[in-house]
Amino acid sequence: MENSVAKAAQEVYDAFRNGDIKVLRKTSTRCAESMATESVEGMFPLSVISYVLGKMLEKPRFFHDHRTEELGLFIENKLLECSKCAKEGRKEDFSRATTELIEHLVEFESRDRRYVRGLIDKAKLKIAARLYAQGFSLSYVVSITGADMREVLKYIGQTLMFDRVGKTKNVEERLANARRIFS
């Protein structure tokens, strides 16, 4: 498996163990950008997981309860498994572990839902919006993230994300990325 996936998986694991929300956010952004520009398999689930764990660590209700000790142990063990599988190049095991972790997070959050949109859907939406704001086509970001096209446009319009991102890819950079992806 790609060295960058193994490195990202290790970063997510370390950041979660240390409760480092900033590193989780940076890793999520870096994984999303890598996934979009280099088509690296495994980066999207890491981006989603990293984003969701960062959000969960921000909210005391997720980890300051005796019932959630099991959740923390499960997450830590799955992240360690993801990291080991990525380092050893076991793509199927890595994919299975990330899928299990995401499913477990969805199930956990659904028991105590406080928002209209779940954290996984929010992660997909934010990743898609960020990539779109950086110059990737809407159809492309929707296809790789699974976010709803209308929701991405609505979110970008409400947040003025284009103004915050401040950097978009010019035509030459887009062509260079496309050539690299398809060559």
N, C-alpha and C positions, 0 to 999 in steps of 0.2 A: 504494500500500500504506500502511497505517496508519503514522503517524509513530512510534508507540510501538514497532512492530516494527523499524523502521529504527534507532531509538535503541538498542534491545536488541541487535540484530545488531552494531552498532558497538561496544557495550560488551563483548560476548563476544569480538569480534576484538581489541580493545585489551587486555583482561584476559589473553587467551591470549598475546599477543605479549609482555606484561610479566611473565608468569608469576604473575599475581595471583589466587591461589586464593580469597581472601575475596570479591573482586568477582565471580568466576565463580559462587560459591555464592549470593551475594545476587541476582545477575541471574537465576539459575535459579529462586529462590524468587519473585522479582517477576514473572517470565514466567508461572510456574504460576498464581499468584494472578490475574494479568491475564487469562489464558486462561479461568479458571473463572468470574470475575465479569463479564467484558466480552465473552466469546466472540470474542476477537481471533484471527483466523486467523494462523498462523505462530508463535504464542508457544509452543506445546507442543514442537515440534522444537528451538526455541532453549533452552527449559528443560532438555530432555534433554541436548542437546549441551553446554550450559554445566555441568551437573552432572557429566557424564562427563569433560569436560576437566579440571575441578577435581580429580576423583578421580585422573585420570591424572597430573596435575602433582604430586600428593602422593606418588606412588609412583616412586621413582627408576628402577625397572626399565623404565618406559615411555619415558623420554627421555634416559637416560644411556648410550646404546649407539650405535655408529656406524650400525647398521642402521636406527635410528629417526629419523635426520636427515631421511630422505625423508618419514616420517610427519609430522614437525613442519612441513615445507614444504608438504605436501599440505593439512594442516589449516589452516595460515595462509592459503593461497591460496583454499581453499573458504570460509573465514570472510570473507575480503575480498569474494569473489564474492557471498556471501549479503548482506553489508552493502550492496554496490552495487545488487543487485537489489531489495532492500527500499526503498532510497532512491529508486530510479527507478520503483517501483510495478510491477515485473515479477513478479507473483505466481507464475506457472508456473515461471519460471527460479529464483526463490527456493526454491520447493518442491522442484524437482529438485536444487538444490545442497545443501539440508539433507538430503534423502534419500540422496544420494551420500555425503555426509560421514558420516552415521550408519551406512550400509552398510560403509563403509571402516573405521570404528572397530570394528564388530562383527567384521569379517574379521580385523583386526589382533589384537584381543584373543583371538579363537578360536585363534590360533597358539600362544599362551602362556597358556592358561587356568589360573588358580590357584584360582578360586573356583567354587562350585556354581552360583551365579547370575551371569550376565554383568553388566557395568556398565550396559548399556542397560536390561536388565530391572530391575536394582536402582534405576536412576533412575526408571523408571516407577512402581515400587512406592513409593519414597519420596515422589514427587510426589503420588501418589494418597493415601497415608497422611496426608501433611501437609494436603491439602485436606479430607479426611474429618475429621481432627481439628479443623479450623477450622469445621466445621458443615455442609459440603456432604454431600448424600446419598451413600451408598455406591454406589448404582447409577449416579449421575451421574459420580462420579470414576472409576469403573471404565470407563464408556463413553468418557470423553474421554482417558483415559490408556492404556487397553488392558491395565492391570494385572489380575492374577487376584484375584477377590473374596476368596477364602479366604486368599490370601497377604497381602492388605492387612489383613484382620482379625487374622491371626496376628501380623503385624509390629507393629501397633498394640498388641496385647495384650502382646507381649514388651518393647516399648520404653517403655510408659506414655506414649506421645506426647501424649495428652490433657492430662496433667499438665504437660508441658513447653511445649506451645503456649500454654496459659494464656488464650487468647482464642478464643471461639467467637462466631459470629454469632447474635444473638437473632432472634426471629421477624420483627420489623419490618425488620431489615437484610436478611434473606433475601427477604422480600416485595419490598423496594425493588430488590434485585438482580434478582429474577425479572421485575419490571415493566420494568426497564431493558433486560433481555435480550430480552424478548418484545414490546417496543413499537416 
